[in-house]
Structure formats: structure tokens, C-alpha cells
Amino acid sequence: MNPPLAEQLRPQTLDEYIGQRHIMGSGAALRQAIVTGNLPSMILWGPPGVGKTTLAYLISKTLNRPFYTLSATQAGVKDVREVLDKARGTLLNFAVPILFIDEIHRFSKSQQDSLLQAVEKGWITFIGATTENPSFEVITPLISRAQVYVLEPLSNDDLDMLISRAVNYLNVRLKIKIDVAETNALKRISGGDGRKILNAVEMVVMLQISEQQPVVINDETVISILGKNLAAYDKKGENHYDIISAFIKSIRGSDPNAAVYYLARMLEGGEEPKFIARRMLILASEDIGNANPNALLLANACFDAVHKIGYPECRITLSHTAVYLACSPKSNAAYMAVENALAFVRKTGDLPVPLSIRNAPTKLMKELGYHKGYQYAHDYEGNFALHEFLPTGAEGTRFYEPSDNPKENEIRARLRLLWKEKYGY
């Protein structure tokens, strides 16, 4: 039995590699690191099917380095140590081996810790691949020793190249004529995943081979053949982004029924529960904020619970949280406050911090007026003093605009009482 088409067409040289021009194009950062041999340990972060594993393989082949690979879903600390011992042995040949770990986000903290010394000492060049945000899933000491490269979904041009490569290969292998009339359905199903589009092409072609009709690839044929498989193809593709978008918009729109429907769609389709929990954690601040501060606490507890108990039990916690967030009052005031402040900072630059609120740990600083005139809030009635905290040029600028909901109406009233007319609350 032949391996899947995606495996048969795996590139053998850097020039055959498709996509990721921002890091692999001529003169781009990673391409230069490979060409010069100055290869850092790295983490390749991106969605499935965009070339992470292929890139690691091509790097080792191009540099003629020993290549060791582990899957985080199967390997333990013992396996890591065995590979590291083998890798250290190859250093005698003055070739630093490459250790590739797929799905590094599935490694526990202790498993990731076991890599640190080898990376630090230069016994290996570590390459990790992950579909999850390394900031959440990879320990900080390992991130600090590695360069993170972000891989993007393949573009339409990239997908066209893959389709052409697949059709040309199948024409020769199967000794048939394949007519490509339309590719929109193939691209939609793939969602920027190269592996999916290659395997989809193979399925469409293989299910059409007969003596009576030519093999045709068009949107109607693709949908008719793959229709029953759309859910499987879309788990991490375009539909993946459509469903999570609908889920977030349903919560933002205060519709718990739609929220749990799209939650069920994601769970049934095999979505990673931690991804769902993380998006709700973001939403709790972005769309609810101070209208209900408890929303962030519950979303954070949900994220922790998903880590601790896993699927399928965590589906209950996800539903609990989604319903709570959907039913909460909404405010994007905190989100807009930081966006407004960032825009102001980019426009005005680094305005000097007022001397009165600078610390003065040395005599010279005190002589220069640091901390002079500072009014310690707790020395005043109501634990408040009418003091100027913003730099000259920013006085009176209002970044935070409370939304119209019970909790933030209380906040607005308090700010008006404290600051009078200063900020216009």
C-alpha cells in the first residue's frame, strides 16, 4: 500500500519547500540561518499542515546533521534522555545533532526540563513543533533558549502550487489524464493545510478512476466526493476559524444557546479543549471586563480545570463557563482603554514621568527633586489625594471610558466624585 500522497510528495530540498516566505524566502531570517549554518534552537509554531515537520527534516538534510525525532504524544523522560545520550555521542564527529520533538506542547514540565541542559550546553540543536501558543504551553527557560518562528496557513498561491504538484505526480503514477477545472472547494476544505489539500486531491482522483469517464476536479465533484468527510477535513481548517468566531460572537452577543451549540460543534469535531478555554479567558477581559470582574476569575478557573481533568469531563466546565460568560453584562471599556493608551503612546513617545512620582533611593535623586511633593494617598481622607500622575502633555487625557452597565456606572460615579471635572466623567 502506498503512503498518503502528502508523504510521497514531501520536499527533499529547501527549494522544493512551499510557503512561509516571511522566514524561508530568499534572505529571510531562518533561511539565512540554515544557509550559513548558524542554526539556533527553535520552536516552530503554526497550524497543522503548514510544513513544520518537513522544515525540520529539510534543515537536518541540508546541514547534513544527525537527526533524532520524538513525538510528545508517545515519548517520556526516559526516551528523551536516551536520545540525548546518543546525540552527545555524535558530537565526537563535530556535528551538532538536531533533536526534533513534534507537538512539544504535549510534553509535561518535567519532560521539557529534561531538555534544558542539552540545549544550554550545545549538545543538541532543539527544534520543537507546536500548534499551541508557546507562551502558554512551553516552559519559560526553554523558550528563552530558543527562537520562536511563527508559521502561517498556506496562501492561495501556495495551495495552487501544491495542487499542481499533486496532479502532475498522479498523472505520471496512475498514467491518466486529470482535468483541473476549479479548485475553490479544495482550498476551502483545506483551510490552508497542505497535508489536507494533497490528500483531498488524492481521494477525489482515486474515487473517480474508471474506464468510462475522465478524472475531473471541479467544485461540484469535490463537494460530492468529500461531502461526507467535510467535518474531518475542517477540524483545523477554515471551518475551525469560522466556528470559533461564531462561538466568541455568540458569547459577546449574550446568546448562551448559540454559544453551547458552537461549543458542541467544536468538541464533536475534535477541537483542543485548551484552545476553547484560552479564547474564553481572552473574552472575559476583552468583552466583559469590569462589567463583571468575576468573569475573568471563572474563565481562569476553567482554563486550569481543563488542564487538570482533560476531556471528556472538561466539556462540563467549558459549558458552565460559556453559559456564564454569555449571560454576563458586557463591556469592552478595559480593552479600549489600553488600545487608546497605546495609540497615544505611539503618537507622543516617551513623555517624562513626573518627578513627584519617581522613587528617590539616592541623595542625588532627592537633590534633583525626585519624589518631592508626592502625596501618599493613605494620608488623606478617603485614601485619595488630587495628585497629577500623567506626564506633562498628557494631563487630563481620558483613556478609560466606563460602559453603561450597573457595575461600571458605579465606577463612573466614583471617578467623577474623586476627580471632579479633571477627566470629564
Buried (B, 14 or more C-beta within 10 A) or exposed (E): EEEEBBEBBBBEEBEEBBBBBEBBEEEEBBBEBBBEEEBBBBBBBBBBBBBBBBBBBBBBBBBEBBBBBBBBEEBBBEBBEBBBEEBBEBBEEEEBBBBBBBBBBBBEEEBBBBBBEBBEEEBBBBBBBBBBBBEEBBBEBBBEBBBBBEBBBBBEEBBBBBBEBBBEBBBEEEEEEBEBEBBEBBBBBBBBBBBBBBBBBBBBBEEBEEEEEEBBBBBEBBBEBBEEEBEEBBBBBBBBBBBBEBBBBBBBEBBBEBBBBBBBBBBEBEBBBBBBBBBBBEBBBBBBBBBBEEBBEBBBBBBEBBEEEEBEEBBEBBBBBBBBBBBBBBBBBBBBBEEBBEEEEEEEEEEEEBBBBBEBEEEEBEEEEBBEEBEEEEEEEEEBBEBBEBBEEBEEEEBBBBBEBEBBEEBBEEBBEBBEEBBEB
